[in-house]
């Protein structure tokens, strides 16, 4: 099977562009993403919600974890299974 013609290749961001300790208020794009994910989460049944207090999301790392959790609920086929240790 060939590569679909509608695939858009996006270059990787430099490793220095992500700082899990950086305050979220300094990244308005990510802050707005988190706000949108919060609005989507409100529409989910209670048992599917993240349980993360929106006000506790203060850093890029917090935001990344929140987005990861909501994305896993919305797209379970793409969620990675953690290996048992």
C-alpha positions in Angstrom: 0.0 0.0 0.0 1.4 3.4 -0.9 1.6 6.5 1.2 -1.6 8.6 1.2 -1.4 11.8 -0.8 -2.9 13.8 2.0 -0.1 13.2 4.6 1.5 16.4 5.8 5.0 16.0 7.1 5.8 18.2 10.1 9.5 18.6 11.1 10.3 17.8 14.7 10.7 20.7 17.1 14.1 21.2 18.7 14.4 19.4 22.1 15.0 22.8 23.7 11.5 24.0 22.7 9.8 21.9 25.4 10.6 22.7 29.1 8.3 20.8 31.5 9.1 23.3 34.2 8.2 26.4 32.1 5.2 28.2 33.5 2.2 27.7 31.2 1.3 31.4 31.2 4.4 31.9 29.0 3.0 29.6 26.3 -0.3 31.0 25.1 -0.7 28.4 22.4 -0.4 25.5 24.8 -2.6 27.4 27.4 -5.3 27.8 24.8 -5.0 24.1 23.8 -5.5 23.1 27.5 -8.6 25.4 27.7 -10.1 23.7 24.6 -9.3 20.2 26.0 -11.1 21.3 29.2 -14.2 22.3 27.3 -14.2 18.9 25.6 -13.6 17.1 28.9 -16.7 18.7 30.3 -18.8 16.9 27.7 -17.5 13.5 28.7 -19.3 11.2 31.0 -17.9 11.6 34.6 -16.2 8.1 34.5 -14.2 9.1 31.4 -12.9 12.5 32.8 -9.3 12.9 33.8 -9.8 13.9 37.4 -7.2 16.6 37.0 -8.2 19.9 38.5 -7.9 22.5 35.7 -6.5 25.1 38.1 -3.6 22.8 39.1 -2.2 22.9 35.5 0.6 25.4 35.9 3.5 24.1 33.8 4.1 22.8 30.3 4.7 19.4 31.9 1.3 19.5 33.7 -0.3 20.6 30.4 1.4 17.7 28.5 0.1 15.2 31.0 -3.4 16.6 30.8 -3.5 16.7 27.0 -2.1 13.1 26.9 -4.8 11.8 29.2 -7.7 13.5 27.4 -6.3 12.4 24.0 -6.1 8.8 25.2 -9.8 8.9 26.1 -10.7 10.5 22.8 -8.5 8.3 20.7 -8.0 5.0 22.6 -6.7 3.2 19.5 -3.6 5.5 19.7 -3.0 5.3 23.5 0.2 3.5 24.4 0.0 0.7 26.9 2.6 1.1 29.7 4.7 -2.0 30.3 4.5 -3.7 33.6 7.7 -3.4 35.7 
